[in-house]
C-alpha cells in the first residue's frame, strides 16, 4: 500500500472523478497496487483481470493493512501513518 497526503489522479479515472467532484486534489488517499503488468499485456487487461490464489491472499493482507493505515490516519495523523506504512515490501 501507499499513503499520500494529496496529489493527482495518476491516470486513475475513479480518482479523477473524486477530485472533480470535490474540486480539489488535497485529500489523503491510500493506494493498493496491483503490481507491474506482465510484458505484452494491455494495462487495462492487467488491472481488470482476476487474482490468482496467491495474489488473492496478498490482496487480503493488503486490504487488512490498508484498513489499519486508515485507522492510523484518523487517530494519529497522516504523517505518522505514512512513516509506518509507506515502506517497500512491508511484512
DSSP file (Angstrom, degrees, kcal/mol; ACC not computed):
  #  RESIDUE AA STRUCTURE BP1 BP2  ACC     N-H-->O    O-->H-N    N-H-->O    O-->H-N    TCO  KAPPA ALPHA  PHI   PSI    X-CA   Y-CA   Z-CA
    1    1 A X              0   0    0      0, 0.0     2,-0.4     0, 0.0    31,-0.2   0.000 360.0 360.0 360.0 162.3    0.0    0.0    0.0
    2    2 A X  E     -A   31   0A   0     29,-2.0    29,-3.4    84,-0.1     2,-0.4  -0.985 360.0-154.5-143.1 129.9    1.0    3.6   -0.4
    3    3 A X  E     -A   30   0A   0     -2,-0.4     2,-0.4    27,-0.2    27,-0.2  -0.880  14.2-177.5-105.0 135.3   -0.4    6.6    1.6
    4    4 A X  E     -A   29   0A   0     25,-2.4    25,-2.3    -2,-0.4     3,-0.1  -0.981  28.8-142.8-130.6 145.4   -0.3   10.1    0.1
    5    5 A X  S    S-     0   0    0     -2,-0.4     2,-0.3     1,-0.2    -1,-0.1   0.861  80.3 -37.9 -71.1 -36.1   -1.3   13.4    1.6
    6    6 A X  S    S+     0   0    0     20,-0.2     2,-0.3    22,-0.1    -1,-0.2  -0.933  73.4 132.8-169.7-178.2   -2.7   14.6   -1.8
    7    7 A X        -     0   0    0     18,-1.8    20,-0.1    -2,-0.3    -3,-0.0  -0.859  49.5 -44.2 145.8-177.7   -1.9   14.5   -5.5
    8    8 A X        -     0   0    0     -2,-0.3     8,-0.0     1,-0.1     7,-0.0  -0.112  54.2-103.7 -76.5 175.6   -3.1   14.0   -9.0
    9    9 A X    >   -     0   0    0      7,-0.0     3,-1.7     6,-0.0     6,-0.2   0.709  41.2-146.5 -73.2 -20.8   -5.3   11.2  -10.2
   10   10 A X  T 3   -     0   0    0      1,-0.3     3,-0.1     5,-0.1    -1,-0.0   0.825  67.7 -52.7  58.9  33.3   -2.3    9.5  -11.7
   11   11 A X  T 3  S+     0   0    0      1,-0.2     2,-0.7     2,-0.1    -1,-0.3   0.461 104.4 132.3  84.2   0.3   -4.3    8.1  -14.6
   12   12 A X    <>  -     0   0    0     -3,-1.7     4,-2.4     1,-0.2    -1,-0.2  -0.780  44.4-159.2 -90.8 113.3   -7.0    6.6  -12.4
   13   13 A X  H  > S+     0   0    0     -2,-0.7     4,-2.1     1,-0.2    -1,-0.2   0.846  90.0  54.3 -64.1 -35.4  -10.4    7.5  -13.7
   14   14 A X  H  > S+     0   0    0      2,-0.2     4,-1.9     1,-0.2    -1,-0.2   0.922 111.4  45.1 -63.2 -43.6  -12.2    6.9  -10.4
   15   15 A X  H  > S+     0   0    0      2,-0.2     4,-2.7     1,-0.2    -2,-0.2   0.879 110.0  55.8 -67.0 -37.6   -9.8    9.2   -8.5
   16   16 A X  H  X S+     0   0    0     -4,-2.4     4,-2.4     1,-0.2    -2,-0.2   0.907 107.4  49.7 -59.2 -42.0  -10.2   11.7  -11.3
   17   17 A X  H  X S+     0   0    0     -4,-2.1     4,-2.5     2,-0.2    -1,-0.2   0.895 110.7  49.1 -64.5 -41.4  -13.9   11.7  -10.7
   18   18 A X  H  X S+     0   0    0     -4,-1.9     4,-2.7     2,-0.2     5,-0.3   0.928 111.7  48.9 -64.5 -45.1  -13.5   12.2   -7.0
   19   19 A X  H  X>S+     0   0    0     -4,-2.7     4,-2.0     1,-0.2     5,-0.9   0.911 112.5  48.5 -60.8 -43.1  -11.1   15.1   -7.5
   20   20 A X  H  <5S+     0   0    0     -4,-2.4    -1,-0.2    -5,-0.2    -2,-0.2   0.920 112.7  47.9 -63.3 -43.7  -13.5   16.7  -10.0
   21   21 A X  H  <5S+     0   0    0     -4,-2.5    -2,-0.2     1,-0.2    -1,-0.2   0.913 117.7  40.6 -64.3 -43.7  -16.5   16.2   -7.6
   22   22 A X  H  <5S-     0   0    0     -4,-2.7    -1,-0.2     2,-0.2    -2,-0.2   0.740 101.6-133.0 -77.7 -23.1  -14.6   17.6   -4.6
   23   23 A X  T  <5S+     0   0    0     -4,-2.0     2,-0.3    -5,-0.3    -3,-0.2   0.651  77.4  67.5  78.6  14.9  -12.9   20.4   -6.6
   24   24 A X      < -     0   0    0     -5,-0.9    -2,-0.2    -6,-0.2    -1,-0.2  -0.987  63.2-149.7-158.6 155.3   -9.5   19.7   -5.1
   25   25 A X  S    S+     0   0    0     -2,-0.3   -18,-1.8    -3,-0.1     2,-1.4   0.206  70.2 109.1-108.3  13.1   -6.8   17.0   -5.0
   26   26 A X        +     0   0    0    -20,-0.2     2,-0.3    -7,-0.1   -20,-0.2  -0.561  50.5  98.5 -94.1  72.3   -5.8   18.0   -1.5
   27   27 A X  S    S-     0   0    0     -2,-1.4   -23,-0.0   -20,-0.1   -20,-0.0  -0.980  75.5-100.2-149.8 149.0   -7.1   15.0    0.5
   28   28 A X        -     0   0    0     -2,-0.3     2,-0.3   -22,-0.1   -23,-0.2  -0.326  39.2-175.4 -70.7 152.8   -5.3   11.9    1.8
   29   29 A X  E     -A    4   0A   0    -25,-2.3   -25,-2.4   -23,-0.1     2,-0.5  -0.995  21.1-145.1-146.8 151.6   -5.6    8.6   -0.1
   30   30 A X  E     -A    3   0A   0     -2,-0.3     2,-0.5   -27,-0.2   -27,-0.2  -0.979  20.4-159.9-116.2 124.0   -4.4    5.0    0.4
   31   31 A X  E     -A    2   0A   0    -29,-3.4   -29,-2.0    -2,-0.5     2,-0.6  -0.887   9.1-160.8-108.8 133.1   -3.5    3.2   -2.7
   32   32 A X        -     0   0    0     -2,-0.5     2,-0.1   -31,-0.2    -2,-0.0  -0.959  22.1-146.7-108.3 115.4   -3.3   -0.6   -3.0
   33   33 A X        -     0   0    0     -2,-0.6     3,-0.1     1,-0.1    29,-0.1  -0.394  15.2-153.3 -82.8 158.2   -1.2   -1.5   -6.0
   34   34 A X        -     0   0    0      1,-0.3    -1,-0.1    -2,-0.1    25,-0.0   0.292  47.4-115.2-110.8   6.4   -1.7   -4.5   -8.3
   35   35 A X        -     0   0    0      2,-0.1    -1,-0.3    12,-0.0     2,-0.1  -0.106  49.7 -37.0  86.1 173.5    2.0   -4.8   -9.4
   36   36 A X        -     0   0    0      1,-0.1     2,-0.2    -3,-0.1     3,-0.1  -0.416  65.7-109.3 -72.5 144.8    3.7   -4.4  -12.7
   37   37 A X        -     0   0    0     -2,-0.1    -1,-0.1     1,-0.1     3,-0.1  -0.505  37.6-105.5 -73.7 142.0    1.8   -5.6  -15.8
   38   38 A X    >   -     0   0    0     -2,-0.2     3,-2.1     1,-0.1    -1,-0.1  -0.346  47.9 -87.2 -63.3 147.9    3.3   -8.6  -17.4
   39   39 A X  T 3  S+     0   0    0      1,-0.3    -1,-0.1    -3,-0.1     3,-0.1  -0.315 115.3  20.7 -58.6 134.1    5.2   -8.0  -20.7
   40   40 A X  T 3  S+     0   0    0      1,-0.3    -1,-0.3    -3,-0.1     2,-0.2   0.325  96.8 121.9  89.4  -7.7    2.8   -8.0  -23.7
   41   41 A X    <   -     0   0    0     -3,-2.1    -1,-0.3     1,-0.0     2,-0.3  -0.612  67.1-117.6 -87.3 147.7   -0.3   -7.3  -21.6
   42   42 A X     >  -     0   0    0     -2,-0.2     4,-2.3     1,-0.1     5,-0.2  -0.661  25.2-127.0 -75.2 138.3   -2.6   -4.4  -22.1
   43   43 A X  H  > S+     0   0    0     -2,-0.3     4,-2.7     1,-0.2     5,-0.2   0.911 108.8  49.9 -57.0 -45.8   -2.6   -2.2  -19.0
   44   44 A X  H  > S+     0   0    0      1,-0.2     4,-2.3     2,-0.2    -1,-0.2   0.902 109.7  51.6 -61.8 -40.8   -6.4   -2.3  -18.7
   45   45 A X  H  > S+     0   0    0      2,-0.2     4,-0.9     1,-0.2    -1,-0.2   0.909 111.8  47.4 -61.6 -41.4   -6.5   -6.0  -19.1
   46   46 A X  H >< S+     0   0    0     -4,-2.3     3,-0.6     1,-0.2    -2,-0.2   0.949 114.2  45.2 -64.2 -49.4   -3.9   -6.4  -16.3
   47   47 A X  H 3< S+     0   0    0     -4,-2.7    -2,-0.2     1,-0.2    -1,-0.2   0.858 119.3  41.6 -64.9 -35.8   -5.6   -4.0  -13.9
   48   48 A X  H 3< S+     0   0    0     -4,-2.3    -1,-0.2    -5,-0.2    -2,-0.2   0.484  91.9 106.7 -93.5  -3.0   -9.1   -5.5  -14.5
   49   49 A X  S << S-     0   0    0     -4,-0.9    -3,-0.0    -3,-0.6    -4,-0.0  -0.334  74.6-103.2 -74.4 159.4   -8.0   -9.2  -14.5
   50   50 A X        -     0   0    0      1,-0.1     2,-0.3    -2,-0.0    -1,-0.1  -0.183  36.5-103.5 -73.9 172.2   -8.8  -11.5  -11.6
   51   51 A X        -     0   0    0      1,-0.1    -1,-0.1     4,-0.0     2,-0.1  -0.735  22.0-127.9 -98.9 146.0   -6.4  -12.6   -9.0
   52   52 A X     >  -     0   0    0     -2,-0.3     4,-2.8     1,-0.1     5,-0.2  -0.316  41.0 -96.8 -72.9 172.1   -4.7  -16.0   -8.7
   53   53 A X  H  > S+     0   0    0      2,-0.2     4,-2.1     1,-0.2     5,-0.2   0.921 128.0  48.2 -58.8 -43.4   -5.0  -17.7   -5.3
   54   54 A X  H  > S+     0   0    0      1,-0.2     4,-2.0     2,-0.2    -1,-0.2   0.921 113.1  47.1 -63.9 -43.3   -1.6  -16.4   -4.3
   55   55 A X  H  > S+     0   0    0      1,-0.2     4,-2.7     2,-0.2    -2,-0.2   0.883 109.2  54.6 -65.8 -37.9   -2.5  -12.9   -5.4
   56   56 A X  H  X S+     0   0    0     -4,-2.8     4,-2.4     2,-0.2    -1,-0.2   0.896 107.5  50.0 -63.0 -40.0   -5.8  -13.1   -3.6
   57   57 A X  H  X S+     0   0    0     -4,-2.1     4,-1.8     2,-0.2    -1,-0.2   0.910 112.1  47.6 -64.4 -41.6   -4.1  -14.0   -0.4
   58   58 A X  H  X S+     0   0    0     -4,-2.0     4,-2.4     1,-0.2    -2,-0.2   0.892 110.9  51.7 -64.6 -39.3   -1.7  -11.0   -0.8
   59   59 A X  H  X S+     0   0    0     -4,-2.7     4,-2.7     2,-0.2     5,-0.2   0.898 105.9  54.2 -65.8 -40.2   -4.7   -8.7   -1.6
   60   60 A X  H  X S+     0   0    0     -4,-2.4     4,-2.1     1,-0.2    -1,-0.2   0.926 111.5  45.5 -57.6 -44.3   -6.5   -9.8    1.6
   61   61 A X  H  X S+     0   0    0     -4,-1.8     4,-2.5     2,-0.2    -2,-0.2   0.892 111.7  52.2 -66.3 -39.7   -3.4   -8.9    3.6
   62   62 A X  H  X S+     0   0    0     -4,-2.4     4,-2.6     2,-0.2    -2,-0.2   0.898 109.7  48.7 -64.0 -40.6   -3.1   -5.6    1.7
   63   63 A X  H  X S+     0   0    0     -4,-2.7     4,-2.1     2,-0.2    -1,-0.2   0.904 111.4  50.0 -66.3 -40.9   -6.7   -4.7    2.4
   64   64 A X  H  X S+     0   0    0     -4,-2.1     4,-1.9    -5,-0.2    -2,-0.2   0.920 112.9  46.6 -61.9 -43.8   -6.2   -5.5    6.1
   65   65 A X  H  X S+     0   0    0     -4,-2.5     4,-2.4     1,-0.2    -2,-0.2   0.895 110.0  53.4 -65.6 -40.6   -3.1   -3.3    6.2
   66   66 A X  H  X S+     0   0    0     -4,-2.6     4,-2.4     2,-0.2    -1,-0.2   0.880 107.2  52.1 -62.1 -38.3   -4.9   -0.5    4.4
   67   67 A X  H  X S+     0   0    0     -4,-2.1     4,-2.1     2,-0.2    -1,-0.2   0.911 110.5  47.4 -64.4 -42.2   -7.7   -0.6    7.0
   68   68 A X  H  X S+     0   0    0     -4,-1.9     4,-2.2     2,-0.2    -2,-0.2   0.885 111.3  51.9 -65.1 -38.1   -5.1   -0.3    9.8
   69   69 A X  H  X S+     0   0    0     -4,-2.4     4,-2.4     2,-0.2    -2,-0.2   0.901 107.9  51.3 -64.8 -41.1   -3.5    2.5    7.9
   70   70 A X  H  X S+     0   0    0     -4,-2.4     4,-1.9     2,-0.2    -2,-0.2   0.913 110.1  49.5 -62.2 -42.4   -6.8    4.4    7.6
   71   71 A X  H  X S+     0   0    0     -4,-2.1     4,-2.6     1,-0.2     5,-0.3   0.904 110.0  51.5 -62.4 -40.7   -7.4    4.0   11.3
   72   72 A X  H  X>S+     0   0    0     -4,-2.2     4,-3.1     1,-0.2     5,-0.9   0.892 106.3  54.1 -63.6 -40.3   -3.9    5.3   12.0
   73   73 A X  H  X5S+     0   0    0     -4,-2.4     4,-1.0     3,-0.2    -1,-0.2   0.926 113.4  43.0 -58.0 -44.6   -4.6    8.4    9.8
   74   74 A X  H  <5S+     0   0    0     -4,-1.9    -2,-0.2     1,-0.1    -1,-0.2   0.912 124.9  32.4 -69.5 -43.4   -7.7    9.1   11.8
   75   75 A X  H  <5S+     0   0    0     -4,-2.6    -2,-0.2    -5,-0.2    -3,-0.2   0.851 135.7  18.2 -86.5 -35.2   -6.2    8.5   15.3
   76   76 A X  H  <5S-     0   0    0     -4,-3.1     4,-0.3    -5,-0.3    -3,-0.2   0.500 108.3-103.5-119.4  -7.3   -2.5    9.5   14.9
   77   77 A X     X< -     0   0    0     -4,-1.0     4,-1.9    -5,-0.9    -1,-0.2  -0.034  32.5 -82.4  98.6 157.4   -2.4   11.7   11.8
   78   78 A X  H  > S+     0   0    0      1,-0.2     4,-2.9     2,-0.2     5,-0.2   0.848 120.9  58.4 -68.2 -35.9   -1.2   11.2    8.2
   79   79 A X  H  > S+     0   0    0      2,-0.2     4,-2.3     1,-0.2    -1,-0.2   0.934 109.2  44.3 -62.6 -44.9    2.5   11.8    8.8
   80   80 A X  H  > S+     0   0    0     -4,-0.3     4,-2.4     2,-0.2    -1,-0.2   0.923 113.6  51.2 -63.9 -43.0    2.7    9.0   11.4
   81   81 A X  H  X S+     0   0    0     -4,-1.9     4,-2.8     1,-0.2     5,-0.4   0.912 110.0  49.7 -60.9 -42.3    0.7    6.7    9.1
   82   82 A X  H  X S+     0   0    0     -4,-2.9     4,-2.2     1,-0.2    -1,-0.2   0.914 111.2  49.4 -62.8 -42.0    3.0    7.5    6.2
   83   83 A X  H  < S+     0   0    0     -4,-2.3    -1,-0.2    -5,-0.2    -2,-0.2   0.877 117.8  40.4 -64.2 -37.2    6.0    6.8    8.3
   84   84 A X  H  < S+     0   0    0     -4,-2.4    -2,-0.2    -5,-0.2    -1,-0.2   0.871 127.7  27.0 -79.0 -38.0    4.6    3.5    9.5
   85   85 A X  H  < S+     0   0    0     -4,-2.8     2,-1.6    -5,-0.2    -3,-0.2   0.630  95.4  84.6-108.4 -15.8    3.0    2.2    6.3
   86   86 A X     <  +     0   0    0     -4,-2.2     2,-0.4    -5,-0.4    -1,-0.2  -0.470  64.1 120.8 -89.1  67.7    4.9    3.6    3.4
   87   87 A X    >   -     0   0    0     -2,-1.6     3,-0.9   -86,-0.2     2,-0.3  -0.958  67.8-106.8-125.8 148.0    7.7    1.1    3.3
   88   88 A X  T 3  S-     0   0    0     -2,-0.4    -2,-0.0     1,-0.3     0, 0.0  -0.552  97.3  -5.2 -75.1 134.4    8.7   -1.2    0.5
   89   89 A X  T 3  S-     0   0    0     -2,-0.3    -1,-0.3     1,-0.2     2,-0.0   0.869  85.0-166.8  52.7  45.5    7.7   -4.9    0.9
   90   90 A X    <         0   0    0     -3,-0.9    -1,-0.2    -5,-0.2    -5,-0.0  -0.365 360.0 360.0 -61.7 138.7    6.4   -4.3    4.4
   91   91 A X              0   0    0     -2,-0.0    -1,-0.1     0, 0.0    -2,-0.0   0.391 360.0 360.0-111.5 360.0    5.9   -7.6    6.3
